[in-house]
Amino acid sequence: MKFKKIVLGAVALMLALGSLSFLPEVYVSAAAFIKKDNPTDYTAPGFPFITDSKMVWMGDDENKNYQVFARDLYSGELKQLTETQTYKAKLSAANNYAIYLDSQKIIMMVNLQTGESTQADVKPGYYEYLQTDGEYIVYQDISTSTLRVYNMTTKETNIIGKGQDATLANSQVAYYGSSENRLMLYDIASNTSRVLWDKNDGSLYNSHPVAFNGKYVVWIQQPYNQLKFQLRMIDVTQPDSIPSVLNVFDKAAIPIDTFVSKEIVAWTIEKDGHGVVMAANLQNKQADIAADQGEKLLGVTGSTIILKNVDNNLILRTLQSTGKGNAIQDTLVSAIPYADKIPEQVTGFFGGSSPDTVHELATSDRSVILSSPFENPFSYKGTDYTSIRYREDSKLELTKALQPDQKMVSLPWTVDVREAFDYHVLKMAYMPSRVPSAQLSKLGIYKLVEGKWIYAGGIIEEQNQLLRTHIHSGGVYAVLYQDMNATSLRDYWMRKTITQVNADKPIRVFLDGEEVIFHEQPQLKDSSTTVEFRPIFEKLGLQVNWDEATQMVTGRKEGTSISLTLGKSQATVNEETSELPTAPYLQKGYTFVPLRLVGEASGRKVVWDANLKAVYLYDPATEGKLYDKAGNLLYEGQLKDGHMHGKGKLFHEDGTVWYDAEFVNDNVMGWGTIYFNGEVFGRDRTGDVLIGQFKNGIPDGYVTSINDNGKLIYEGYEVQGRFNGRGKYYEDGKLDFEGEFKDGQPVPPNK
C-alpha cells in the first residue's frame, strides 16, 4: 500500500498527540558537549527505530489495529505505512526500509519513502533477531539457531552460521557466535566470518544486544575475576583492533539500550536510583553525561540523541563536542591475539654431558623454536633446563608495554634459558591475518625489557611464516608489527645504530678515488653536505675567483662556469639559474657551498654513502655493470678495462648487496661495507653488517660491526678479519670489554 498522511486533530492517534512545531532552542554547557535542544510537544512512542531523519515504530491505528508508523524528526510529518489487520512484530528499520514479521512467520519489507510493502522471498517460518540496513535482512531460524542474510534486491539468501543477536550495517553483520563468549563479524560480500573478540579475557554478556554502525561494534563484557561489567567498543575496520572501554558498572546498572551512529555512541546507566544517558564522540573519544533529568534514550542519528522526557514528549538533543570530556580508555583489555589452542610448555636440557641433552626445543605446533647452530651445544655458565612456555597477560603488563605504533602478531612466550657464552637461534611464527598487506618487512622479534618491547632482530622466512634471530639470554619474546617510517624494521634499527656510531665522525669527501682535505670539516646544513669552496673547486680543475664586493665566488674551466653568492639560494651554472638546497655561508672565515651542485655542475656523479658518512664524486662515464654466466647482475659501479675498479656494489647470487665498497682490480680494497648472508667461520651472520677498511675483501683496519638486530658488536681495529689492536666489544648492545685485542681475543689489562 501507499502511505497515508495523518492530519492531527481531535481524533488523532494516541502516539501522535500535540502540534508539530518545535519549542525554542535550549543551550546547556557540559564538560564534553555543548548541548543544543530541539524539544517538541508531540508524544514519543515507546520503542522506535531511528534511521537518519526518521523515527519508525509500531502502534495502534484508529481501529486499534497494530500498524507501522514513521515520523520525520525535523518536519514532524507523520505517515502510517501499513493498514492490514494482521499481527505484526519484530520491527527493524534502516535507511529507506522498515521490516517486520507478519503473522508470526512472514518477513515483510516497507519502503519508507513510498509506503510500498513487499513480502521477502523467504520461506515462512519462526524467526528471531530481524535486522536490516536497507539492502539486506539478517534473521535467525529458531529451529536451528542459524543466522541467515537475505539480499533485498537479488532475493538470494546466504547462511552465516549459528549465532544470535545479529545487527546489520554497511553489508556486514555483527553477532554473538555459537559460543557465548565469541563476538563475530560476517562480511556479506566475501561470505566469510571472523572473530572480533573472544573469551581470552572474560565473558560476553549476551543478554544485551550488540550495537553496530558499520565501523564500531558496542557490547557488554565481564572480565575474568571481576564483579564489574564493561561496555566495550571495537573498530571492525582494523582486524587486530583493541576494544575501548566506554563504561564500567555493576550488573544492576547494566544499560538497557545502547545506540551508535556514525558520530556518537550513547547508552543509559543507573546513577543514584535513576537513569542517566551517557554519550561519547567517536572522533575524539571523549565521553560525558548527555542527559540526567529523567529522560529516556530512544536512539541516535548523526550527532543527535533522541530522548523522551518525563512528559512523554520527544527531544532532539545535538551534542557538539568540546574535546574536554573523559577520555575513553583503550588499554584495559589484553592486546594478545586470540588463539583457539595454546601449545603446552616444553622443556629440555641444553648443554652438559647428560644423555637428555637436546639441540632444539619446539612447541607442538613449531610456532616457537629454540636451537643451537653448533654440534657440541653450549658452554653454559652452569647447566640447567631450558623451557618455552606461554606468557599470560593477566596484569596487562604486556599490553601496556606496547607503543602506539606497535601491535602483537604472535602469542607471547617466555623463553627460560641460562646465560651462555654463545648465542641461541630463536624462531617465532607470526599470524599472517594480523599483518597488513605487503608489510612483512615491518615485523620483528621483540623482547620485553623494563616495561618496553625492545627490537631483538628478525630475519623473515616467509615460506615458513617465521622470523629468526640470535638471542643471548632468556625473557619474554613476541613478534610485533611496528608501523615505522622505514622500508623495514631491520633497516630502521641498523640505520639508527649507524647514525649514532657516526654522530661524532666528520664527513669525508672522495674525488676520483682520492680524499679531499679541507681546512674546516664538511658540514650538514638543511640535510645537504656543504664544503669550503676553494679546495673542491681546485681539485675539480676550476679557476677560482672571489669578488669581495658582491660576495660571489666563481669557478671556471673550459665549458663550465659556476657562480654562487653568500646568503643567496640560487646559483648560476653555465648562465642558467639553479636553486640551491641551502645558501652559501661563512664558517670560521671560510665560504661553504653545497657540494652536490658543484660536483654535478662539473660533470661528476655524486654518491652519498651513509654507512661511511662519505661523499664520492667521480666521472659517470667510468660506470658500468657486470653479469655472471647466468645473466644475473654481479656488479654495478665504476669499471676500468672491464674490471671492478672504484666505487661500486658487488651482489650475492640472490640479488642482495654483498659489498658496497671501493674496488681495485676486482678486489675490495679501501673503505666499504659488507652485508653478510650465510655462515662465516661456522657462524650464521645473515643480516650482520661490517663497515670499515678492507684488504682483498677481508676487514683490515678500523671497522664497526653491527649484528642483524641493529646492535653494536665491535668498534676498533682488525687485522685480516680478527680483532687486533684497540677496540670495544659489545654483548647484546652493551659494552662488555674495552681495551687491547690480539688474534681475536681481549688482552687482560695486567698483561
C-alpha positions, 0 to 999 in steps of 0.5 A: 500500500501507499502511505497515508498522511495523518492530519492531527486533530481531535481524533488523532492517534494516541502516539501522535498527540500535540502540534508539530512545531518545535519549542525554542532552542535550549543551550546547556554547557557540559564538560564534553558537549555543548548541548543544543535542544530541539524539544517538541510537544508531540508524544514519543512512542515507546520503542522506535527505530531511528534511521537518519531523519526518521523515527519508525515504530509500531502502534495502534491505528484508529481501529486499534489495529497494530500498524507501522508508523514513521515520523520525520524528526525535523518536519514532524510529518507523520505517515502510517505505512501499513493498514492490514489487520494482521499481527505484526512484530519484530520491527527493524528499520534502516535507511529507506526500509522498515521490516517486520514479521507478519503473522508470526512467520512472514518477513515483510519489507516497507519502503519508507519513502513510498509506503510500498510493502513487499513480502521477502522471498523467504520461506515462512517460518519462526524467526528471531533477531530481524535486522536490516540496513536497507539492502539486506535482512539478517534473521535467525531460524529458531529451529536451528539457531542459524543466522541467515542474510537475505539480499533485498534486491537479488532475493538470494539468501546466504547462511552465516552460521549459528549465532544470535543477536545479529545487527546489520550495517554497511553489508556486514553483520555483527553477532554473538557466535555459537559460543557465548563468549565469541563476538563475530563479524560476517562480511556479506560480500566475501561470505566469510566470518571472523572473530572480533573478540573472544573469551581470552579475557572474560565473558560476553554478556549476551543478554544485551544486544550488540550495537553496530554502525558499520565501523564500531561494534558496542557490547557488554563484557565481564572480565575474568575475576571481576564483579564489574561489567564493561561496555566495550567498543571495537573498530571492525575496520582494523582486524587486530583492533583493541576494544575501548572501554566506554563504561564500567558498572555493576550488573544492576546498572547494566544499560538497557539500550545502547545506540551508535551512529556514525558520530556518537555512541550513547547508552543509559546507566543507573546513577543514584536510583535513576537513569542517566544517558551517557554519550561519547564522540567517536572522533575524539573519544571523549565521553560525558553525561548527555542527559540526567533529568529523567529522560529516556534514550530512544536512539541516535542519528548523526550527532543527535540523541533522541530522548523522551522526557518525563512528559512523554514528549520527544527531544532532539538533543545535538551534542557538539563536542568540546574535546574536554570530556573523559577520555575513553580508555583503550588499554584495559583489555589484553592486546594478545591475539586470540588463539583457539589452542595454546601449545603446552610448555616444553622443556629440555636440557641444553648443554652438559654431558647428560644423555637428555641433552637436546639441540632444539626445543619446539612447541607442538605446533613449531610456532616457537623454536629454540636451537643451537647452530653448533654440534657440541651445544653450549658452554653454559655458565652452569647447566640447567633446563631450558623451557618455552612456555606461554606468557599470560597477560593477566596484569596487562603488563604486556599490553601496556608495554606496547607503543602506539605504533606497535601491535602483537602478531604472535602469542607471547612466550617466555623463553627460560634459558641460562646465560651462555657464552654463545648465542641461541637461534630463536624462531617465532611464527607470526599470524599472517591475518594480523599483518597488513598487506605487503608489510612483512618487512615491518615485523620483528622479534621483540623482547620485553625489557623494563616495561618496553618491547625492545627490537631483538632482530628478525630475519623473515622466512616467509615460506615458513611464516617465521622470523629468526634471530640470535638471542643471548639470554632468556625473557619474554619474546613476541613478534610485533608489527611496528608501523615505522617510517622505514622500508623495514624494521631491520633497516630502521634499527641498523640505520639508527645504530649507524647514525649514532656510531657516526654522530661524532665522525666528520664527513669525508669527501672522495674525488676520483678515488682520492680524499679531499682535505679541507681546512674546516670539516664538511658540514650538514646544513638543511640535510645537504653536505656543504664544503669550503669552496676553494679546495673542491673547486681546485681539485675539480680543475676550476679557476677560482675567483672571489669578488669581495664586493658582491660576495660571489665566488666563481669557478671556471674551466673550459665549458663550465662556469659556476657562480654562487653568492653568500646568503643567496639560494640560487646559483648560476651554472653555465648562465642558467639559474639553479636553486640551491638546497641551502645558501652559501655561508661563512664558517670560521672565515671560510665560504661553504657551498653545497657540494652536490651542485658543484660536483654535478655542475662539473660533470661528476656523479655524486654518491652519498654513502651513509654507512661511511658518512662519505661523499664520492664524486667521480666521472659517470662515464667510468660506470658500468655493470657486470653479469655472471654466466647466468645473466644475473647482475654481479656488479654495478659501479665504476669499471676500468678495462672491464674490471671492478675498479672504484666505487661500486656494489658487488651482489650475492647470487640472490640479488642482495648487496654483498659489498658496497665498497671501493674496488681495485682490480676486482678486489675490495680494497679501501673503505666499504661495507659488507652485508653478510648472508650465510655462515662465516667461520661456522657462524650464521651472520645473515643480516650482520653488517661490517663497515670499515677498511678492507684488504682483498675483501677481508676487514683490515683496519678500523671497522664497526660491526653491527649484528642483524638486530641493529646492535653494536658488536665491535668498534676498533681495529682488525687485522685480516678479519680478527680483532687486533689492536684497540677496540670495544666489544659489545654483548647484546648492545652493551659494552662488555670489554674495552681495551687491547685485542690480539688474534681475536681475543681481549688482552687482560689489562695486567698483561 
